[in-house]
């Protein structure tokens, strides 16, 4: 009886080169990046590696950390007094392992450096509901509390694990988008229809409030070991903070970014197309023709 020998071979499935993955992942619009980070990044280790590399090159350099610290007690001119700090720190470099991002004061916010970093170092997670710091990635802003923030008062810079921060930021951004879509679908499908006297800002405000509360509840338990209470005192601070974040994001909406030229804003300033403006204590980038 003749024996039958079956020969099998592994199917040819060559891996895509990193350059190709970089092009595929990089072909995303700015308002899709929350989906890329929160969803596609978890598809595989290759996706995670290439997405993090892509974001470190395209979006991390366009990240700004804003601090709005009020009634900070400082020692200056041989006496103590209270001061307010409104300042912004910009990305300068990554650590050798690519995990830690370093930020320094921008050229327009370089006064009073010593007590600025003293005040930043005295932040407290107990004040997590108060929008004393905001994270801006391109035109989007959330008042994310950075848990692992390191303040180097001698070098005058801050540093943190940027991947952890981006995960907090985009998780909240993605939740805002989902809550907003849910609100619109439920309102449109109900017998009553849209609520009376509603305005286009209502869905985003409602969504931001829900997503923010979810993040604050989780962060508060992790950082303080306490469960946050959403009482009237919390709601008063929350309403003010949400308004400040909304105003800051509205102002950030006027900013433009070019992935081909990371210094396009500085060039626009030199050409007189944009300038720095101050409104109620906030430093904004304002298109010159709006002034």
N, C-alpha and C positions, 0 to 999 in steps of 0.2 A: 504494500500500500504506500503510495507516494505521499510523503509528508508535505504539509502546506505551511510555508513560512510567511508570516505577515510582517512586513517592514513598515514601521511608522516613523514619521519624522515630525519634529516640532514645527508648528506653523511659523513662518517668518513674520515677525512683528517688530520691526526695528523701532527703537525709541526716537521720538522727535528730538532734534538738537535743541539746546537751551535757547538759541537765538530765535528759533521759530516759536517756541512757547512764549518768549518775551514779546514777540510781535502780536500774537493772538491775544494775550492777556492785556497788553498795552492798548489794544484797540477798544477802549471803553470810554464812553462819555462821562463827564465829571459827575453827573447826577446818578450814575450807575455804580460808583465805586463802593458804596456801602454794601450793595449786593455782592460785588466781587469779593470783598473782604470777609463778609459774614457767611457767605454760602459757598462760592467757588473755591475759596481758600481751603476748605475742608474736604475737597474731593479726593485729593491724594497728596503725598509728600512732595511730588513734583510741582503740583499746583501751589502748595503752600510756599515752597522755596522760591518759585518764580514770581508769585504775587508779592511776597515780601520784598524781593529784590526790586521789582517794578515800583512798588510804593515808596521804597526808600529813595529811589531816584527821582520820581515824578511828584509825589505828594508830601513827603517829609520836608523837602526844602521850602514848600509852600505852607508850612505849618507855623503858626504864631501862638505864643502863650501870653495872654493878657492877664494882668493883675490889677484889681480895683480894691485897694485896701483903705479902709476908712478909720479915722480916729486912732492912728498908730502913734504911740508915745515914743518919741525919739529924743536923743540928746544932741543938740546942735547949738552952736554959738554960746557955749557955757551954760546952757539951761535946757530944761525939759519942756517940751510942748507937743501938742497933738498935730499930726499932719495926715494928709490924704495922699495915697500913692496910686497913680494911674500910669502904668508902664507896660511895655510890650517887649518880649524877648523873641529873638529870631534864631532859626537853626544855623549852626556853624559847622558841625562835623559829627561823624559817627565814631564810636570806639573801634578798635581793631577787629573785634569779633562781630561788629555790625549790630549789636543789641542795644547799646546805650547811645542816646542822642544828646548832644550838648547844645545849649541855647545861651545866647548872650543878648545884652541890650542892643537895640537898634541905634543907629547914629542919631535919631531924633529923640531918644529917650536916655541920654547918657548923663544927666545931672543927678546929683545926690546918690551916687552908686552905693556908697557904704550903707546908708540906712535903708535903701531899697532892699538889699539882700538880707539885712537884719530882719526886716519886716516879713519878707517872704519866708524866712526860716522859722518864723513864729506862727505860721499857719496852724490851724487846728481842725481835725476832722469833725469836731463838735459843731463846727459852723458850715457843715457840708451843704445845708439848704440855702445859704447866702451866696449869691453869685459874686464872690470875691475874686474868682479866677475863671477865665474862659479859655477854651481851646478852639482855635480857628484852623481848619484845614480847608484851604482854598476859600470858597465863599460860605462855608457852613460853620456854625458856631454852636457849641454846647458848653455849659459851665461844669465841665468834668473836674472832679477833684483828683489830682494826680497822687496816688498813694505812696509811690516809691521815689518821690522827688528828693534829689540830693542837691543841697545848696552849698556851693563853694564860695565863701565870702572873700577869700583871698584872691582867687582867680577872677571872681565876679562872673560866675556862670552857674546855670542849673543843668542837671542831667537826670535822665530817667530811662526806663525801659520803654522804648517807643512802640514796640509791638504790643505790649500790654495796654498802653494808652490808646492806640488805634483800635484795639479790640473793644475797649469801653466806649470809645467815641462812636464807632460805626455800629455797634450793637444798639446804641440809643438812637442813632440816625435811622437805622433800618426799622426799629420799632415805631418811630414817629411815622414813617411812610406807611407801615401796615395799619396802625391805628387810624391814620387819616383816611386811608382807603376804606376801612371798615365803617367809619363814621359816615362817609358819603354814601356807601351802599345801603346801610341801615336806614339812613334818613330818606334817601330817595325811594326806598322800597316800602316805607311805612305808609299807613293810610293818611297820616297827618302831613306827610311830605317833609320838606325842610322846616326847621324851627322858625317861628315868626321872628322877623327882624334880624335874621342871621346875615353875617357878612362873610366874604371870602376868607377872612383870617380865622374864623371860628374853627374849622377843621384842624388846621395846623396848631392852633393854641391848645385845643382839647387833646390832640395827639401828643404834643410836646409835654404837656402836663402829666399824662399817663406814663409815658416812657421815662420821664425824669423821675417820677415817684418810684418806679420799679427799680431804677438804678440806685437812687438814694437809699432806698430800703435795704438793698443788698450790700451796698458799700458801707453803710452805717454799721450794720451787724459785723462786717468783716474788720472794720477799722477800730470800732469802739466797743464791740461786744454787746451793744445795746440795740433794742428795737426802737426805731423812730416812731413817734406818735404824731399823727396827722391831725393836730388840734387847731384851734383858731389862731394861736400864736404862730404855728408852722405855716398856716395858710396865708397869714399877712406877709411873712417873709417870702413865701413862695410866689405870691402875686407880684411883688416888687421884682424879684429875681427873674421871673418869666418875662416881665416887661423889659428888663434890661437886656436879656439875651435876645429878645425879639428885635429891639432897637439896634443892637450891635450887629446882628445878622443882616438887617436891612441895609445898614451902612456898608457892610462887607460885600453886599450884592453889587455895589458899584465898581468893585475891583475887577480887574481883568488879569488873566494869567496866560503866559505863553510857555509851553513845554520846551520850545526850541531855545528860548532865551530866559533863563531864570532871573535875570536882572532887568526885565523889561520895565518894571515900575520905576527904578532909578533912572532909566533912560527917559521915560515919559516925564519925570520931574525935571530933568535937565532941559527937555524940550518945551517945558512950560505947559504940558497937557494935563498934568495932575499936580496936586500939592497936598501937604499935610494940613489938616484942619482940626480944630478942637471944638467940641460941642458938649456942654454940660460935663466937662471933665474927661471925656473920651477922646482919644486920638484916632482920627479917621483919615483914610485916604480918600480924597475928594477929587472928582474930575473937575478941572479948572473951569469948564464951560457951565458947571452947575452953580458956581459961586456968584 
